[in-house]
């Protein structure tokens, strides 16, 4: 719709300038009879359709200098007419057409991203129950955690196929090593399920995901350490006050 509106505006502008050109050029007796301009007026501005077709060349500035230069030389005021055409038709409207095309491309890109998000949500909805069931099947001893030994004998094909798009993972041991960021050798259900979803469905590189998990783990441990230090400081203060009272 935007492109058709822009095209309609362009055709209307050319028609208006063509009507004005007929009045300024085609009906000018001097330009019709002068040897330098007679042929130009007859061939390029002889009628409204000819004038409109001539001005269409200004859209792409296609060899228009040979048309307007002789006319301006003999009628200097025509520079305003042709300059307005060049600025409005050749520059402004063409930039508008470019803007419409770019806006259309951006809109298509947004639609593609929305479609990708929709597909991602569908994959999440389908994969979540399957991954939870997979974790329960791998948790042989039922302690709520899986170890590398429990994962090692599981084929990679048990993971839902939709998660493998664009992934280069080749074994469950490799998956476990990627998810076991802290190196504890154990994964609970949340770490396993959420880690797999991030690993296979996120556009973020695996190394970046591991770095983020390590940072979160370090933050948690620093907070725990801070709590322990505050608790220890409180105990030391009480001990100090007790010694002072003695």
N, C-alpha and C positions, 0 to 999 in steps of 0.2 A: 504493500500500500504506500509506504513512504517513497519507494522508487518511482511508482506511477505518479504520485503527487509531484515529485521533483521533475519528472519528465514533462508533466502537464504545465508546470510553472515555466520550464525552459521554452516550450513551444509557444506559450502565451507571451513571454518576453520577446521572442523572435518576431512574433506577429505584430506586436506593438511597435517595435523598432522598424519593422518593414513598412508599416503604415506611415510612420514618421519619415522614413527614407524616401518614400514615394513623393511626399509633399516637399521635402527639402532638396531632393536630387532629381528625381524623374521629371518634375514639372519646372525645373530651372532651365530656362531657354538658353542662357549663356553656356551652361555645361553641356546642353544638347548639341550646340553648334560649334563649340571650340574643338579644334583638331585633337588636342591632347586628352579630352574627356568624352568626346562624342561616342566613341566606340565603347568605353566603359559604361556610360549611361545606358546605351542601347542594349548591350549584352547582359549587364549585371543589374540594372535598375529600370529596365524597360517596362516592367509590370509588377504588380504585387507578388505574384508567385516567384518571378525572377529575383526580386529584391529579397524575399524570404529565403530563397535558396542561397543567395549570395551571403546573407547574414549567417546562414548555417555554417559557413566556413569559419566564422569568427569563434565558433564553439571550440574548435581545435587550433585556431589561428593558422589555418592552412593557406599559406601564400596570399595573405590579405594585404600585404604592404603595396603590392602593385595595383590594388583597387583603391585604397583610401589616400595614398600619397598624392597622386595627380589631382584628385578632387579637393584635398585640403590646400594644395598649392594655389588653386584658383578660387577657392571659397574657404578662407581660413577658419571661419566660424564652424565649419564641419568637424573641426578637431574635437569640439565638445561632444558632438554626436558619436563619432567613432570611438573616442576615449571612453565614453559612457558604456558603449557596447562591449568594449574589451574588458573594462573593469567589472561590469555586471554579469555578462554572459560567460566570457572566457575565464574569469577568475572566480568570482563569487559563486556562480551556479555550479561550476565544475568542482569547487571545493565542497559545496553542499552535496553533490553527487558522491564525492569521495567519502564524506562524513557518513552519508547514508549506507554506503557499502561497508565501511568500517563498523558502524553500529550494528549492521546485520551480522557481520562476522562475530562480533562480541556477543551478540544475543544467541547465536548458534553455539558459541563456546559455553555460555552460561547454561544453555539447555543440555549440552553434553555433560557438564559437571553435575547438573541435577539428576540426569539419567544415571550417571555413575554412582551418585549417592544412593539413588533408589535401588540400584543393583546391589550395592554394598549392604544396604539394610536387609534386602532379601537374603543375601548370603549369610548375614549374621543370624537372622531368624531361623534359617535352616541348619546352620552349623552348630549353634549353641547347644541344643539338646543332644546332638550326636557326639559332641566333644565331652559333655558331661558323662554320657553313657560310656564313652571310650575310656575316660579316666577311671570310672568304677570298674571296668573290666581289667584295666592294667593294675589297679590297686589290689593285688592278690591277697595280701595279709589284712586288708581292711582297716589300716590305721589312718586313712585319710590323706596319705602321702604316697607318691611313687618315687622310686629310686631308679638309678641308671640300669641296675640289673633287671628291674621289672619292665623297663621300657625297651631294653636291648633286643628282646626276642619278638617285639611287635613289628610287623611290616609297616612301611610307610603308607601303604595303600589303604590302611584303615582310616586315615584322615579323610574327611569329606573332599571329594574331587574339586569342588568349587573354590577351595582355599588355595589351590596350587597355581592359580593363574599368575604367571610372571615370577614364580619362585624357583630357586635353584637348589633347594634342600634335597639331599639324596638319601638320608636315613633318619630313623627316629633317634639314634644316638646324637646326631648333629642337632636335631631339634632340641633334645634335652640340654645339651651344652649351651645352646643359645638362650634357653629359658632359665637355666640355673645360673643367674648372674652372680649371686653371692658365693657360689662354689660350695654350698652346703650339702650337695648330693641328694637333696630331697625337694620335691615340688608338691605343694598342696593343690587342691582343685582349682582355687582362684588363680594361682600362678600359672597353672597349666592351661586353663581355658582362655583366660584373658591374654596370656602370653602368645598362644597360638593365633588368636584373632589379630593381635597387633602384628605378629610376625608375617602372616600371609595376606592380610587385607590392607595393611597400611602402606602408603607410598613412601614412608620414611625409611631410609636404609637400616638394615639390621644393626649395624654398628652404632648408629645413632640411638636406636631403641635400647640397646644394651647400656649405652652411656647414660641415658635418662634413668633407667632402672637403677644403675649403680649410684647415681646422684641421689635418687629418692631413698635408697637403702642407707647411704652415708648420712643423709639428713636425719633419718629415723634413729640411727645409732648415735649421732651427735646429740640429738635431743634426749635419748636415754642416758647418755653419759653426763649431760648437763644435770639431769634429774638426780643421778647418783651423786654427783659432786655437791649439789645443793643439800642432799640428804646427809652426806658425810660432813659438810660444813656445819650443818645444824647440830650433828652429834658432837663434833669437836667443840662447838661453842658451849653446849651443855656440860661437856666434860671440863672445859676450862672454868666455867662458873662454879662447878662442884669443887674443883681443886682450890679455887680462890676462897670459897667458904670454909674449907678445911684449914 
